[in-house]
Amino acid sequence: MKIIGIAASLHAGSFITRLLDAAGGELPPGVGFEVWHGLGEIPAYRPGPVPAAARDLVTLVAGGDAVLLTAPEHSLLPVELTHALDWMAAREGLSGKHVAVMSASARACGAMWAQAELYKQLLGAGAVVMGAELVISPTWPHFDEAGRLAAPGLRTQVRNVIRQLCPAEMMEPALSL
């Protein structure tokens, strides 16, 4: 199994980028994880030839079994994320694909609004959006020095999101503590 990670942030080192990287460390053995870093290069959708950045994204997502997306730390989605979703929708790249979303915001309502907009776009593109929401504040010290999730409660929440993407037989050995 392979999960494709997408952080909906253009800022290197942002909380949601760190959350996505840390979530990759919570996957059970046998699950591959590849993070797409091309959000800043994705152009607006237009009919015709597919630009290299959009083609790379569509190809990567098509080769994965599921997508783990971390949503922005504010209530508006980055326009580049909308462009990425438009390209994937136009190429049927999300049709039937399982997608789980995690959000981080200093205010829960901001993350929830962003998730609602994101869910609408993902469902419109044909994705199977996982039901659990993870809304956490980026102001708490959630990571250790190595970038791993340090807070036990957060690890449990992230694993619950991951559990929705991975078949049960893959999850049990890794998550039974």
C-alpha positions in Angstrom: 0.0 0.0 0.0 1.2 3.5 -0.8 -0.2 6.8 0.7 0.5 10.1 -1.0 0.9 13.1 1.4 -0.1 16.6 0.4 0.5 19.6 2.7 -1.7 22.5 1.7 0.9 25.1 2.7 3.5 27.0 0.7 5.6 27.7 3.8 8.5 25.3 4.5 8.4 24.3 8.1 4.7 25.2 8.6 2.8 23.3 11.3 0.7 21.4 8.8 3.8 20.4 6.8 5.4 19.1 10.0 2.2 17.3 10.9 2.1 15.6 7.6 5.8 14.5 7.9 5.1 13.2 11.5 2.0 11.4 10.4 4.1 9.5 7.8 6.1 8.2 10.8 2.9 6.7 12.3 2.2 4.4 9.3 2.3 0.7 9.9 5.1 -1.5 8.3 4.5 -2.2 4.7 2.8 1.1 3.9 4.8 3.4 1.7 4.5 7.2 2.1 5.5 9.8 -0.5 5.0 13.5 0.1 4.3 15.8 -2.9 6.1 19.1 -2.6 5.0 20.8 -5.8 2.1 23.0 -4.6 3.9 26.3 -5.2 4.5 25.3 -8.9 1.0 24.2 -9.8 -0.7 26.5 -12.4 -4.4 27.2 -12.7 -6.3 24.6 -14.6 -6.9 25.2 -18.3 -7.9 22.8 -21.1 -5.2 21.5 -23.3 -1.8 20.1 -22.7 -1.1 19.3 -19.0 1.8 21.2 -17.6 4.7 19.2 -16.0 3.8 20.1 -12.4 0.2 19.1 -12.8 1.2 15.9 -14.7 3.6 14.9 -12.0 0.9 15.4 -9.3 -1.8 13.4 -11.3 0.7 10.6 -12.0 1.8 10.4 -8.3 -1.7 10.3 -7.0 -2.8 7.7 -9.6 0.1 5.5 -8.4 -1.0 5.7 -4.8 -3.8 3.9 -2.9 -4.9 6.8 -0.8 -4.1 10.5 0.0 -3.4 12.1 3.3 -3.9 15.8 3.1 -3.1 18.4 5.8 -5.3 21.5 5.5 -4.3 25.1 6.0 -3.9 26.8 9.3 -6.4 29.5 8.4 -10.0 29.5 7.1 -9.1 30.0 3.4 -7.7 27.3 1.1 -4.6 28.3 -0.8 -5.5 29.0 -4.4 -2.7 26.6 -5.4 -4.5 23.8 -3.6 -7.6 24.6 -5.6 -5.6 24.5 -8.8 -4.1 21.1 -7.8 -7.6 19.7 -7.0 -8.9 21.1 -10.3 -6.2 19.3 -12.3 -6.8 16.0 -10.5 -10.6 16.3 -11.0 -10.2 17.0 -14.7 -8.0 13.9 -15.1 -10.2 11.7 -12.8 -7.2 11.5 -10.5 -9.3 11.5 -7.3 -12.2 9.4 -8.6 -12.7 6.6 -6.1 -9.5 7.6 -4.2 -9.6 7.5 -0.4 -8.6 10.8 1.1 -8.2 11.7 4.7 -7.8 15.3 5.9 -6.2 16.7 9.0 -6.4 20.4 9.9 -4.6 22.7 12.3 -5.7 26.1 13.4 -5.4 28.4 16.4 -9.2 28.7 16.2 -11.2 25.5 15.6 -13.7 27.3 13.4 -11.0 28.3 10.9 -9.9 24.7 10.5 -13.5 23.5 10.2 -14.4 26.0 7.6 -11.3 25.1 5.6 -12.2 21.4 5.9 -15.8 22.0 4.8 -14.6 23.8 1.7 -12.0 21.1 1.0 -14.5 18.3 1.5 -16.8 20.0 -1.0 -14.0 20.1 -3.6 -12.8 16.6 -2.9 -16.3 15.1 -3.1 -16.9 17.0 -6.3 -13.8 15.4 -7.8 -15.1 12.0 -6.9 -12.8 11.3 -3.9 -14.0 9.1 -1.0 -13.4 11.5 1.9 -12.8 9.8 5.2 -15.2 10.9 8.0 -12.9 11.7 10.9 -11.7 15.2 11.3 -8.6 16.2 13.2 -8.5 19.8 14.3 -5.6 20.7 16.5 -4.0 23.9 17.7 -0.5 24.6 16.3 0.4 26.5 19.5 1.0 23.4 21.6 4.4 21.7 21.6 3.3 18.6 19.6 6.7 17.5 18.2 9.9 16.2 19.8 13.3 17.3 18.6 13.3 14.7 15.8 10.0 16.0 14.4 8.0 13.0 15.7 4.6 13.4 17.4 5.3 13.7 21.1 1.8 14.1 22.6 0.2 10.7 23.2 -3.3 12.1 22.5 -2.3 13.6 19.2 -0.6 10.3 18.2 -3.8 8.5 18.9 -5.8 11.0 16.9 -3.4 10.8 13.9 -3.4 7.0 14.0 -7.2 7.0 14.0 -7.1 9.1 10.8 -4.5 6.8 9.3 -6.6 3.7 10.3 -9.3 4.9 7.9 -6.9 4.8 5.0 -5.2 1.4 5.8 -6.8 -2.0 5.7 -7.5 -3.4 9.1 -5.0 -6.3 8.7 -2.2 -3.7 8.2 -3.1 -1.6 11.2 -3.4 -4.1 14.0 0.2 -5.1 14.5 1.5 -1.5 14.3 -1.1 0.2 16.4 -1.6 -2.3 19.2 0.5 -0.9 22.0 
